[in-house]
Structures are given as C-alpha cells and as structure tokens.
C-alpha cells in the first residue's frame, strides 16, 4: 500500500519528514511548502502517518489502479 499527502490538510510542519528513514518526503515549491511522498523511495512503513498532526497522510488508492492481476487480464 502506498501513501499520499492531502495537500489541503498538510501544514508543512515537517513532522513526517523527520520521521521518514527512507527520505521519501519532499517539500514542494508551493507557497505553503507542503510535502509530497516519492512513491519510488517510500517503503510503505507508515511511520509518517502517525506523526502527522493534521492526519494529512492517507493510503493512496491510485497506486493500485495500474496493477494487473491474473483475474483482471
């Protein structure tokens, strides 16, 4: 399962970034400086989810949309 940051909830505090051992969180260049998760670096440990004070990190349902299983071929 992958995770994503809800941009409208993220306050850019950095709690998620400090807790990430794989450096998968990147601060955007937006005015608010909110975070995004690099899906190629993230190992889906979920530590950042519990560290976010705004519950802005949630499972990313889009990450499984492209997976082809034998039943869907």
Secondary structure per residue as TSV (DSSP state, phi and psi in degrees):
chain	resnum	aa	ss	phi	psi
A	1	X	-	360.0	136.2
A	2	X	-	-102.9	164.7
A	3	X	E	-122.4	157.6
A	4	X	E	-139.2	156.4
A	5	X	E	-99.4	125.3
A	6	X	-	-75.8	109.8
A	7	X	T	-61.4	-30.5
A	8	X	T	-79.4	-10.0
A	9	X	T	-105.3	-27.3
A	10	X	-	-66.0	131.2
A	11	X	-	-104.8	2.8
A	12	X	-	72.0	25.3
A	13	X	-	-72.3	-27.2
A	14	X	-	90.9	2.6
A	15	X	H	-59.4	-38.9
A	16	X	H	-66.6	-43.4
A	17	X	H	-62.5	-42.9
A	18	X	H	-67.1	-27.5
A	19	X	H	-88.1	-10.8
A	20	X	-	-84.6	115.6
A	21	X	T	-80.4	-12.6
A	22	X	T	-105.7	8.0
A	23	X	-	52.4	42.7
A	24	X	-	-87.8	-10.8
A	25	X	E	-95.9	132.7
A	26	X	E	-127.4	133.1
A	27	X	E	-78.6	132.6
A	28	X	-	-78.7	170.5
A	29	X	S	-90.8	10.5
A	30	X	S	-68.3	167.3
A	31	X	S	-58.0	-40.7
A	32	X	S	-79.8	-19.5
A	33	X	-	68.0	44.3
A	34	X	-	-77.6	167.8
A	35	X	E	-101.0	155.6
A	36	X	E	-131.2	154.6
A	37	X	E	-104.3	127.3
A	38	X	-	-80.3	110.7
A	39	X	T	-66.4	-19.3
A	40	X	T	-82.7	-21.7
A	41	X	T	-97.9	-30.9
A	42	X	-	-65.8	132.3
A	43	X	-	-102.0	12.9
A	44	X	-	60.4	32.7
A	45	X	-	-71.7	-29.2
A	46	X	-	84.1	4.9
A	47	X	H	-61.3	-40.0
A	48	X	H	-62.9	-30.4
A	49	X	H	-58.9	-45.6
A	50	X	H	-74.3	-20.6
A	51	X	H	-85.0	-18.8
A	52	X	-	-73.9	119.3
A	53	X	T	-73.1	-14.2
A	54	X	T	-106.8	7.1
A	55	X	-	45.9	47.4
A	56	X	-	-90.7	-6.4
A	57	X	E	-105.2	119.6
A	58	X	E	-133.2	162.5
A	59	X	E	-59.1	141.2
A	60	X	-	-99.2	102.7
A	61	X	G	-67.2	-25.7
A	62	X	G	-66.5	-23.8
A	63	X	G	-66.7	-23.4
A	64	X	G	-100.9	-1.8
A	65	X	T	-64.9	-29.9
A	66	X	T	-93.4	-4.2
A	67	X	-	-77.3	128.4
A	68	X	-	-101.3	122.1
A	69	X	-	-104.7	160.3
A	70	X	G	-55.6	-31.2
A	71	X	G	-72.9	-22.6
A	72	X	G	-102.0	2.9
A	73	X	-	-73.8	360.0
